[in-house]
Amino acid sequence: MSAGGTLLQAQALELRVSGRTLLQGLDWQVGAGEFWCVLGRNGVGKSSLLHAAAGLLAASDGAFRLGGAPLSALSPVRLALLRGLLLQHQHDAFSMPVADAVMAGRFARGGGWAEEGEDRRLALAALQRVGLAHLAAADLLKLSGGERQRVALATLLAQDPELYLLDEPTSHQDIAAQLQIMQLLRDLAAGGKAVVASCHDINLARRFATHVLLLGEAGHRAGTTAQTMLPEPLGEAFGCRFRLVGEGALPLFVADAL
């Protein structure tokens, strides 16, 4: 890891997709122990940013550095050890037990599909952390969308990268599962990992994230949750008015049309 704990760094990053500029001039750093939520309207570039950070989408200008090195300088195995990506949607070609699917996350670390051993133990422990230990022997193709997404998260836990990149990890989940996942991500950061997740629920982000990257058509804003989760910058990014309602330590944001 680079000096100062910075794991991921964007330098004057520009992203263009299908001729459209999504991000321009982004300077951004993610350090170990930080849980970043990426917020913004649909189509603003949240998923593209995560794909570029994972090395799956080339930047139009600028660059990402991971662990102090350019992404292009890292081998596939080294990339898999440093970063893992959870996609919004999972596509399965054939049936297999859930535990076997999770064990695929161990391949970058020299693991396999042995019926016994450390890799299987870690896979079962990962399923336990996402609340799906009871489905370890179930058919992957028989799961609900929310269950399948949590299996993908368990696979990422088994991979155990330094940087977790997650594209809408709560989008297919019920309320209880959303809270469980966000707390898990917060715990990963507290344990020394770096976590970046795109999110649509502003109040979930405010409750659990340590930092927020707010993307808008007019620019971006990055900082601690307290610095960024304010009615004015949120309104500029989302094109509506925000106000806080309720009492206590964490009142809720409510949006009103302009």
C-alpha positions in Angstrom: 0.0 0.0 0.0 1.2 3.5 -0.7 2.3 5.9 1.9 -0.3 7.4 4.2 -2.8 4.6 3.8 -4.1 5.7 0.4 -5.1 2.6 -1.6 -7.0 4.0 -4.5 -6.2 7.3 -6.2 -7.9 9.1 -9.1 -5.8 11.7 -10.9 -7.5 14.2 -13.2 -9.8 11.4 -14.2 -12.1 11.7 -17.2 -14.6 9.0 -18.2 -16.5 9.0 -21.5 -19.0 6.4 -22.5 -20.7 6.3 -26.0 -19.4 9.8 -26.7 -20.8 11.2 -23.5 -18.6 12.7 -20.8 -19.6 11.4 -17.4 -16.8 12.5 -15.2 -14.1 15.2 -15.8 -11.2 16.3 -13.7 -11.8 14.0 -10.7 -9.1 14.0 -8.1 -10.0 11.6 -5.4 -8.4 9.3 -2.8 -9.7 6.3 -0.9 -7.8 5.1 2.1 -7.8 2.0 4.2 -10.4 2.2 7.0 -12.8 4.4 4.9 -16.3 3.5 3.7 -17.2 5.7 0.7 -20.7 5.9 -0.7 -21.0 7.2 -4.3 -24.2 9.2 -4.7 -25.9 10.8 -7.7 -28.7 10.6 -10.2 -29.2 7.8 -12.6 -26.7 7.9 -15.5 -24.3 10.3 -13.8 -21.5 7.7 -13.9 -21.5 5.8 -10.6 -21.2 2.4 -12.2 -18.7 3.5 -14.8 -16.5 5.0 -12.0 -16.5 1.6 -10.2 -15.7 -0.3 -13.4 -12.9 2.1 -14.2 -11.5 1.7 -10.6 -11.6 -2.0 -11.1 -9.7 -1.8 -14.4 -12.6 -2.9 -16.5 -13.2 0.5 -18.2 -10.4 2.6 -19.6 -10.2 6.3 -18.6 -10.5 8.8 -21.4 -8.0 11.0 -19.6 -6.2 10.8 -16.3 -5.7 7.6 -14.4 -6.4 5.4 -11.4 -3.6 4.2 -9.2 -4.1 1.2 -6.9 -1.7 0.5 -4.1 0.6 3.2 -5.5 0.8 1.6 -9.0 -1.0 2.4 -12.3 -3.8 -0.2 -12.9 -2.1 -1.1 -16.2 1.0 -2.1 -14.4 -0.7 -4.7 -12.2 -1.1 -8.4 -13.2 -4.6 -10.0 -13.1 -3.7 -11.9 -10.0 -2.3 -8.9 -8.3 -5.4 -6.9 -9.2 -7.6 -9.7 -7.7 -5.7 -9.5 -4.5 -5.9 -5.8 -4.3 -9.5 -5.1 -5.4 -12.8 -6.9 -5.9 -15.9 -5.8 -7.7 -19.6 -6.6 -7.0 -21.7 -6.1 -10.0 -25.4 -5.0 -9.9 -26.6 -8.1 -11.7 -25.4 -11.7 -11.6 -25.5 -14.0 -14.6 -25.2 -17.8 -14.0 -24.8 -20.2 -16.8 -25.2 -23.5 -14.9 -26.3 -25.0 -11.7 -23.9 -25.5 -8.7 -24.1 -25.5 -4.9 -24.0 -22.1 -3.4 -20.9 -22.8 -1.3 -19.0 -23.8 -4.5 -19.9 -20.5 -6.1 -18.5 -18.7 -3.1 -15.3 -20.7 -3.2 -14.6 -19.3 -6.6 -13.5 -16.2 -4.7 -10.5 -18.1 -3.4 -9.0 -18.8 -6.8 -6.8 -15.7 -6.8 -5.2 -17.0 -3.6 -4.5 -20.4 -5.0 -7.7 -22.1 -3.7 -10.1 -24.5 -5.4 -13.2 -26.5 -5.0 -12.0 -29.1 -2.4 -14.7 -30.6 -0.3 -12.7 -30.0 2.9 -10.1 -27.5 3.9 -9.5 -23.8 4.6 -11.1 -22.5 1.4 -14.4 -24.2 2.2 -14.3 -23.1 5.8 -13.8 -19.5 4.6 -16.6 -19.8 2.1 -19.0 -21.0 4.7 -17.9 -18.3 7.1 -18.6 -15.7 4.3 -22.1 -17.1 3.8 -22.7 -16.8 7.6 -21.7 -13.1 7.5 -24.3 -12.4 4.8 -27.0 -14.4 6.5 -27.1 -17.3 4.0 -25.3 -20.2 5.8 -28.5 -22.2 5.6 -28.3 -22.1 1.8 -24.8 -23.4 1.4 -26.0 -26.6 -0.3 -28.8 -25.0 -2.3 -28.8 -24.7 -6.1 -27.5 -21.4 -7.2 -30.1 -21.1 -9.9 -33.0 -21.5 -7.4 -32.1 -18.4 -5.4 -34.1 -15.1 -5.4 -32.4 -12.0 -6.8 -31.6 -10.7 -3.4 -30.2 -14.0 -2.2 -28.1 -14.2 -5.3 -26.7 -10.8 -4.7 -25.7 -11.7 -1.2 -24.0 -14.8 -2.5 -21.9 -12.6 -4.8 -21.1 -10.5 -1.7 -20.0 -13.6 0.1 -17.8 -14.5 -2.8 -16.1 -11.1 -2.5 -15.6 -11.7 1.2 -13.9 -15.0 0.4 -11.7 -13.2 -2.1 -10.7 -10.9 0.7 -9.3 -7.9 -1.3 -7.9 -4.8 0.2 -10.4 -2.6 -1.7 -14.1 -3.5 -2.0 -15.9 -2.0 -5.0 -19.7 -2.6 -4.9 -22.3 -1.4 -7.4 -25.6 -1.0 -5.7 -25.1 -3.7 -3.1 -28.5 -3.1 -1.4 -30.7 -2.6 -4.6 -32.3 -6.1 -4.5 -32.6 -6.4 -0.7 -35.4 -6.0 1.8 -34.9 -3.5 4.6 -33.4 -5.9 7.1 -30.9 -7.1 4.6 -30.0 -3.6 3.5 -29.1 -2.7 7.1 -27.2 -5.9 7.5 -25.1 -5.3 4.3 -24.4 -1.7 5.2 -23.3 -2.6 8.7 -21.1 -5.3 7.2 -19.4 -2.8 4.8 -18.9 -0.4 7.7 -17.3 -3.2 9.7 -15.0 -4.1 6.8 -13.8 -0.5 6.8 -13.4 -0.5 10.5 -11.2 -3.6 10.2 -8.8 -1.8 7.8 -10.3 -2.5 4.4 -11.2 0.3 1.9 -14.9 0.2 0.7 -16.5 2.1 -2.1 -20.2 1.4 -2.8 -22.7 3.2 -5.1 -26.0 3.8 -3.4 -29.4 5.3 -4.1 -30.6 5.5 -0.5 -29.3 8.8 0.8 -30.3 8.1 4.4 -28.6 4.7 4.4 -25.4 6.4 3.1 -25.6 9.1 5.7 -26.1 6.5 8.5 -23.3 4.1 7.6 -20.7 5.7 5.3 -17.6 7.5 6.6 -17.2 9.5 3.4 -19.3 10.4 0.4 -18.5 11.2 -3.3 -21.4 13.2 -4.6 -21.6 13.2 -8.4 -23.6 15.8 -10.3 -23.9 17.1 -13.8 -22.2 20.3 -12.8 -19.3 18.6 -11.0 -18.5 16.5 -7.9 -17.9 16.9 -4.2 -16.0 14.5 -2.0 -15.4 14.5 1.8 -16.5 13.1 5.0 -20.2 12.3 5.4 -20.7 15.4 7.6 -19.0 17.6 5.0 -21.0 16.4 2.0 -24.4 15.3 3.2 -26.0 18.7 3.3 -29.2 19.9 1.8 -27.6 22.4 -0.7 -25.0 20.1 -2.4 -27.5 17.2 -2.4 -30.1 19.4 -4.1 -27.6 20.5 -6.7 -26.6 16.9 -7.5 -30.1 15.5 -7.6 -32.2 18.4 -8.9 -34.6 18.6 -6.0 -34.9 20.2 -2.6 -33.7 18.4 0.6 -34.7 19.0 4.2 -34.0 17.2 7.4 -37.0 16.0 9.5 -37.2 14.3 12.8 -35.3 14.6 16.1 -32.4 12.9 17.7 -28.8 12.3 16.5 -29.7 11.3 13.0 -32.8 13.0 11.5 -33.8 11.9 8.0 -33.5 13.6 4.6 -36.7 14.2 2.8 -36.8 15.3 -0.9 -39.3 17.8 -2.4 -39.7 18.6 -6.1 -38.4 22.0 -7.3 
